[in-house]
Amino acid sequence: MNSGTVALVGRPNAGKSTLINRILGRKIAIVSDKPQTTRISILGIKTTDRGQIVFIDNPGIHKPLHGLNRRMMNFVFTSLETADLVCLLVDAPQPFGHGDAFVLETLKNVSKPLFLLLNKVDLIRKDKLLPLIDRYKDLLAFEEIIPVSALKGINLDRFEDCLYRALPEADRLYAADEITDQSQRFFLAEIIREKLLARVEQELPFVTAVLLEQIEERRAETPEGQAPRPPVIYLQASILVEKDSQRKIVIGRQAQLLKAIGSEARREIEDILKTRIYLDLQVKVRPRWRDSADVLDLIEGQKR
């Protein structure tokens, strides 16, 4: 049996969360086209007869400008130090740029076996792929360079096979039925944030956060002679922004944007929890929350 940890790293929007969801066959990480969607490293655990692969889905590698971003990069550095293997994801259709050079500079002193996934190959012409492989094979000492599509599932079996062959012989790190280390509270807050990210633009994705502050099962009184009514899960969540002008944008005219975010989040959460949900969303102004240790601790604390 081969088991161990695999750090997934790369630029923002390289497809790390899409990859982990596809490999596990279920959604454990939110997905957005906005940069820096993933803010806290989460584990995705794949257990088979061959062993156990513990994927570490990390924030995208970038130059930090705020306390939040510094914490995000600390998650990346920790995973690079502790993982058995490191896998770099590259958005293959995108031209090589300063961000890619920064990622490679970050990885140049990594001593662990390093794999490269050229992601989104379903969107690139085949005659462009070989030159891309040739370019990357001379930049770092990759064990394997594998063209994949996390969205379409292309070549993921080959990728898993490479990992099992490279991981050490070891017992499972987690129980066979475990698939992630994140709490329900954290994941539900992330679902709300995913719906928010889908509807806001410009700087708002960077300055918004979601705190799930209350989860409570509520049962309505049942009239005499009637069957008991199913419980309703009451969720109270706060969307944090840094300025009142941002609060007004998130709420929208006649609260239409906030209602849409809440409605979309409620439907997905009901599907997850298999029960009726009442979602109370509030938008709160917390100036400079990205540099507030107290707020960042609360956000991280939801994961436990």
RODO-2510 file (C-alpha; in nm, 4 decimals, decimal comma):
residues 304
     n   res          X          Y          Z
     1     m     0,0000     0,0000     0,0000
     2     n     0,1285     0,3456    -0,0940
     3     s     0,0064     0,6513     0,0924
     4     g     0,1100     1,0116     0,1429
     5     t     0,0405     1,3787     0,0792
     6     v     0,0482     1,5701    -0,2478
     7     a     0,0651     1,9512    -0,2467
     8     l    -0,1251     2,1080    -0,5376
     9     v     0,0286     2,4452    -0,6234
    10     g     0,0200     2,6964    -0,9048
    11     r    -0,0967     3,0406    -1,0048
    12     p    -0,4490     3,1540    -0,9130
    13     n    -0,7109     2,9982    -1,1415
    14     a    -0,4830     2,7185    -1,2617
    15     g    -0,7573     2,4656    -1,1839
    16     k    -0,6463     2,3120    -0,8532
    17     s    -0,9926     2,3061    -0,6977
    18     t    -1,1520     2,1723    -1,0163
    19     l    -0,8890     1,8970    -1,0193
    20     i    -0,9495     1,7890    -0,6616
    21     n    -1,3277     1,7861    -0,7097
    22     r    -1,2938     1,5756    -1,0238
    23     i    -1,0557     1,3241    -0,8678
    24     l    -1,2745     1,2785    -0,5599
    25     g    -1,5939     1,2627    -0,7617
    26     r    -1,7671     1,5200    -0,5455
    27     k    -1,7438     1,8872    -0,4600
    28     i    -1,5262     1,9702    -0,1612
    29     a    -1,3763     2,2962    -0,2903
    30     i    -1,5578     2,5938    -0,4382
    31     v    -1,4731     2,6967    -0,7927
    32     s    -1,4739     3,0457    -0,9409
    33     d    -1,3172     3,2333    -1,2293
    34     k    -1,2050     3,5009    -0,9812
    35     p    -0,8401     3,5009    -0,8656
    36     q    -0,7573     3,3912    -0,5108
    37     t    -1,0800     3,1962    -0,4640
    38     t    -0,9004     2,9418    -0,2427
    39     r    -0,7798     3,1152     0,0737
    40     i    -0,7128     2,8277     0,3124
    41     s    -0,5497     2,4946     0,2321
    42     i    -0,7930     2,2039     0,2495
    43     l    -0,7379     1,8312     0,2205
    44     g    -0,9037     1,6042    -0,0324
    45     i    -0,8566     1,2377     0,0548
    46     k    -0,8714     0,9659    -0,2121
    47     t    -0,8668     0,6082    -0,0794
    48     t    -0,8457     0,3033    -0,3051
    49     d    -0,7187    -0,0535    -0,2854
    50     r    -0,3750     0,0801    -0,3872
    51     g    -0,3497     0,3143    -0,0906
    52     q    -0,4420     0,6703    -0,0013
    53     i    -0,3556     1,0026    -0,1681
    54     v    -0,4071     1,3098     0,0487
    55     f    -0,4260     1,6106    -0,1821
    56     i    -0,3568     1,9542    -0,0338
    57     d    -0,5534     2,2146    -0,2299
    58     n    -0,3617     2,5392    -0,1794
    59     p    -0,4223     2,9069    -0,2502
    60     g    -0,2708     3,0311    -0,5728
    61     i     0,0912     3,1464    -0,5505
    62     h     0,1140     3,5257    -0,5688
    63     k     0,2961     3,8196    -0,4135
    64     p     0,1143     3,9056    -0,0889
    65     l    -0,0086     4,2597    -0,0297
    66     h    -0,2237     4,2168     0,2839
    67     g    -0,2300     4,0079     0,5992
    68     l    -0,4822     3,7770     0,4322
    69     n    -0,2495     3,7165     0,1370
    70     r     0,0486     3,6551     0,3641
    71     r    -0,1492     3,3884     0,5471
    72     m    -0,2502     3,2358     0,2155
    73     m     0,1127     3,2098     0,1099
    74     n     0,2064     3,0634     0,4482
    75     f    -0,0346     2,7780     0,3753
    76     v     0,1504     2,7176     0,0481
    77     f     0,4937     2,7217     0,2121
    78     t     0,3791     2,4834     0,4862
    79     s     0,2448     2,2344     0,2338
    80     l     0,5688     2,2499     0,0332
    81     e     0,7604     2,1616     0,3484
    82     t     0,5335     1,8819     0,4712
    83     a     0,4052     1,7092     0,1562
    84     d     0,5611     1,3935     0,0173
    85     l     0,5123     1,5113    -0,3420
    86     v     0,4496     1,8474    -0,5066
    87     c     0,2343     1,8955    -0,8152
    88     l     0,2473     2,2191    -1,0124
    89     l    -0,0617     2,3026    -1,2187
    90     v    -0,0213     2,5338    -1,5162
    91     d    -0,3029     2,6907    -1,7171
    92     a    -0,1767     2,5655    -2,0536
    93     p    -0,3717     2,8030    -2,2823
    94     q    -0,2400     3,1107    -2,1009
    95     p     0,0898     3,2651    -2,2202
    96     f     0,3903     3,2356    -1,9898
    97     g     0,4249     3,5521    -1,7825
    98     h     0,5716     3,7113    -1,4706
    99     g     0,3323     3,5156    -1,2502
   100     d     0,4599     3,1860    -1,3900
   101     a     0,8200     3,2954    -1,3364
   102     f     0,7334     3,3833    -0,9744
   103     v     0,5831     3,0372    -0,9193
   104     l     0,8923     2,8653    -1,0603
   105     e     1,1167     3,0820    -0,8428
   106     t     0,9099     2,9762    -0,5408
   107     l     0,9565     2,6089    -0,6286
   108     k     1,3222     2,6066    -0,7311
   109     n     1,4490     2,4964    -0,3886
   110     v     1,1821     2,2317    -0,3297
   111     s     1,3536     1,8997    -0,2629
   112     k     1,0436     1,6798    -0,2963
   113     p     0,9573     1,4953    -0,6198
   114     l     0,7901     1,7500    -0,8460
   115     f     0,5213     1,6775    -1,1059
   116     l     0,3843     1,9158    -1,3668
   117     l     0,0254     1,9121    -1,4893
   118     l    -0,0412     2,1151    -1,8024
   119     n    -0,4094     2,1768    -1,7357
   120     k    -0,6945     2,2721    -1,9719
   121     v    -0,5397     2,0912    -2,2704
   122     d    -0,8907     2,0568    -2,4101
   123     l    -0,8629     2,4298    -2,4856
   124     i    -0,5230     2,4293    -2,6577
   125     r    -0,4207     2,3269    -3,0092
   126     k    -0,2121     2,0097    -3,0201
   127     d     0,0659     2,1791    -3,2161
   128     k     0,1078     2,4234    -2,9249
   129     l     0,1404     2,1512    -2,6620
   130     l     0,4785     1,9977    -2,7490
   131     p     0,6628     2,3323    -2,7493
   132     l     0,5078     2,4026    -2,4084
   133     i     0,6306     2,0682    -2,2737
   134     d     0,9779     2,1373    -2,4153
   135     r     0,9855     2,4775    -2,2466
   136     y     0,8911     2,3515    -1,9021
   137     k     1,1098     2,0397    -1,8994
   138     d     1,4205     2,2603    -1,8965
   139     l     1,2973     2,4929    -1,6198
   140     l     1,2703     2,2483    -1,3268
   141     a     1,3503     1,8822    -1,2678
   142     f     1,0008     1,7405    -1,3104
   143     e     0,9464     1,3683    -1,2511
   144     e     0,6649     1,3704    -1,5068
   145     i     0,4960     1,6286    -1,7291
   146     i     0,1351     1,5282    -1,7878
   147     p    -0,1134     1,7112    -2,0102
   148     v    -0,4556     1,6959    -1,8421
   149     s    -0,7978     1,8516    -1,8310
   150     a    -0,9291     1,8674    -1,4763
   151     l    -1,2708     1,9710    -1,6064
   152     k    -1,2996     1,6921    -1,8655
   153     g    -1,1082     1,4270    -1,6703
   154     i    -0,8459     1,3826    -1,9429
   155     n    -0,5353     1,1878    -1,8316
   156     l    -0,6269     1,1934    -1,4608
   157     d    -0,5941     0,8133    -1,4367
   158     r    -0,2359     0,8452    -1,5601
   159     f    -0,1735     1,1217    -1,3073
   160     e    -0,3024     0,9097    -1,0162
   161     d    -0,0960     0,6136    -1,1321
   162     c     0,2191     0,8300    -1,1287
   163     l     0,1403     0,9453    -0,7753
   164     y     0,0850     0,5958    -0,6384
   165     r     0,4165     0,4828    -0,7873
   166     a     0,5986     0,7808    -0,6336
   167     l     0,4405     0,7789    -0,2875
   168     p     0,6114     0,5802    -0,0096
   169     e     0,4879     0,2463     0,1179
   170     a     0,2839     0,3467     0,4200
   171     d    -0,0442     0,2909     0,5998
   172     r    -0,3358     0,5210     0,5399
   173     l    -0,3184     0,8570     0,7124
   174     y    -0,6971     0,8879     0,7436
   175     a    -0,9918     0,6528     0,7749
   176     a    -1,1103     0,5081     0,4458
   177     d    -1,4410     0,6982     0,4598
   178     e    -1,2858     1,0420     0,5206
   179     i    -1,2676     1,2735     0,2197
   180     t    -1,1723     1,6130     0,3641
   181     d    -1,0542     1,7874     0,6788
   182     q    -1,2856     2,0876     0,6586
   183     s    -1,5814     2,1385     0,8899
   184     q    -1,9386     2,1648     0,7715
   185     r    -1,9491     2,5262     0,8916
   186     f    -1,6496     2,6185     0,6759
   187     f    -1,7825     2,4454     0,3655
   188     l    -2,1267     2,6062     0,3926
   189     a    -1,9654     2,9494     0,4322
   190     e    -1,7595     2,8734     0,1208
   191     i    -2,0743     2,7841    -0,0747
   192     i    -2,2167     3,1265     0,0092
   193     r    -1,8894     3,2920    -0,0940
   194     e    -1,8895     3,0999    -0,4233
   195     k    -2,2331     3,2410    -0,5102
   196     l    -2,1127     3,5883    -0,4114
   197     l    -1,8023     3,5615    -0,6316
   198     a    -2,0158     3,4597    -0,9291
   199     r    -2,2037     3,7898    -0,9122
   200     v    -1,9457     4,0545    -0,8225
   201     e    -1,6677     4,2074    -1,0285
   202     q    -1,3619     4,4333    -1,0125
   203     e    -1,2126     4,4591    -0,6628
   204     l    -1,5059     4,3059    -0,4735
   205     p    -1,3898     3,9404    -0,4882
   206     f    -1,0739     4,0419    -0,2991
   207     v    -1,2468     4,2456    -0,0263
   208     t    -1,5324     4,0096     0,0600
   209     a    -1,5398     3,7277     0,3129
   210     v    -1,8161     3,5143     0,4644
   211     l    -1,8564     3,4204     0,8291
   212     l    -2,1206     3,1599     0,9143
   213     e    -2,2140     3,2787     1,2613
   214     q    -2,5068     3,0556     1,3549
   215     i    -2,6369     2,7108     1,2659
   216     e    -2,9500     2,6073     1,4504
   217     e    -3,2162     2,3424     1,3954
   218     r    -3,5617     2,4866     1,4494
   219     r    -3,8834     2,2874     1,4741
   220     a    -4,2209     2,4490     1,4242
   221     e    -4,4989     2,3612     1,6622
   222     t    -4,7186     2,0858     1,5205
   223     p    -5,0952     2,1373     1,5446
   224     e    -5,2717     1,8617     1,7351
   225     g    -5,3620     1,5678     1,5168
   226     q    -5,1157     1,6538     1,2399
   227     a    -4,7908     1,4818     1,1446
   228     p    -4,4754     1,6497     1,2818
   229     r    -4,3306     1,9082     1,0484
   230     p    -3,9717     1,8523     0,9309
   231     p    -3,7128     2,0742     1,0985
   232     v    -3,5695     2,3826     0,9336
   233     i    -3,1982     2,4625     0,9617
   234     y    -3,1499     2,8307     1,0378
   235     l    -2,8229     2,9741     0,9082
   236     q    -2,7073     3,3265     0,9862
   237     a    -2,4108     3,4442     0,7812
   238     s    -2,2278     3,7734     0,7465
   239     i    -2,0669     3,8970     0,4271
   240     l    -1,7760     4,1232     0,5177
   241     v    -1,6655     4,4185     0,3047
   242     e    -1,4261     4,7036     0,3767
   243     k    -1,6280     5,0088     0,2682
   244     d    -1,9900     5,1201     0,2780
   245     s    -1,9841     5,1684    -0,1014
   246     q    -1,8954     4,7990    -0,1358
   247     r    -2,1788     4,7058     0,0995
   248     k    -2,4262     4,8890    -0,1240
   249     i    -2,2984     4,7044    -0,4307
   250     v    -2,3297     4,3615    -0,2654
   251     i    -2,6829     4,4385    -0,1475
   252     g    -2,7848     4,5816    -0,4843
   253     r    -3,0843     4,7907    -0,5801
   254     q    -3,3830     4,6925    -0,3669
   255     a    -3,1616     4,4170    -0,2221
   256     q    -3,1929     4,2184    -0,5463
   257     l    -2,8283     4,1077    -0,5644
   258     l    -2,8196     3,9906    -0,2027
   259     k    -3,1467     3,8032    -0,2531
   260     a    -3,0063     3,6286    -0,5609
   261     i    -2,6895     3,5270    -0,3768
   262     g    -2,8937     3,3974    -0,0847
   263     s    -3,1365     3,2071    -0,3064
   264     e    -2,8593     3,0314    -0,5016
   265     a    -2,6677     2,9447    -0,1844
   266     r    -2,9804     2,8187    -0,0087
   267     r    -3,0682     2,5829    -0,2945
   268     e    -2,7220     2,4239    -0,2963
   269     i    -2,7049     2,3982     0,0823
   270     e    -3,0483     2,2320     0,0918
   271     d    -2,9206     1,9802    -0,1603
   272     i    -2,6155     1,9136     0,0584
   273     l    -2,8000     1,8883     0,3914
   274     k    -3,1139     1,7247     0,2491
   275     t    -3,3435     1,9486     0,4503
   276     r    -3,5097     2,2882     0,4327
   277     i    -3,2902     2,5911     0,4991
   278     y    -3,3611     2,9422     0,6162
   279     l    -3,0625     3,1583     0,5246
   280     d    -3,0257     3,4989     0,6875
   281     l    -2,7587     3,6992     0,5036
   282     q    -2,6243     4,0293     0,6331
   283     v    -2,3591     4,2552     0,4811
   284     k    -2,1250     4,4180     0,7322
   285     v    -1,8533     4,6787     0,6892
   286     r    -1,5230     4,5880     0,8553
   287     p    -1,2571     4,8399     0,7444
   288     r    -0,9241     4,6743     0,6540
   289     w    -1,0430     4,3310     0,7629
   290     r    -0,7767     4,1726     0,5387
   291     d    -0,5154     4,3061     0,7812
   292     s    -0,7129     4,2271     1,0969
   293     a    -0,5734     3,9257     1,2822
   294     d    -0,9012     3,8862     1,4743
   295     v    -1,1113     3,8574     1,1578
   296     l    -0,8600     3,6313     0,9838
   297     d    -0,8563     3,4048     1,2899
   298     l    -1,2371     3,3819     1,2745
   299     i    -1,2283     3,2908     0,9055
   300     e    -0,9643     3,0230     0,9604
   301     g    -1,1403     2,9022     1,2748
   302     q    -1,4470     2,8000     1,0739
   303     k    -1,2431     2,5202     0,9159
   304     r    -1,1951     2,3384     1,2436
***
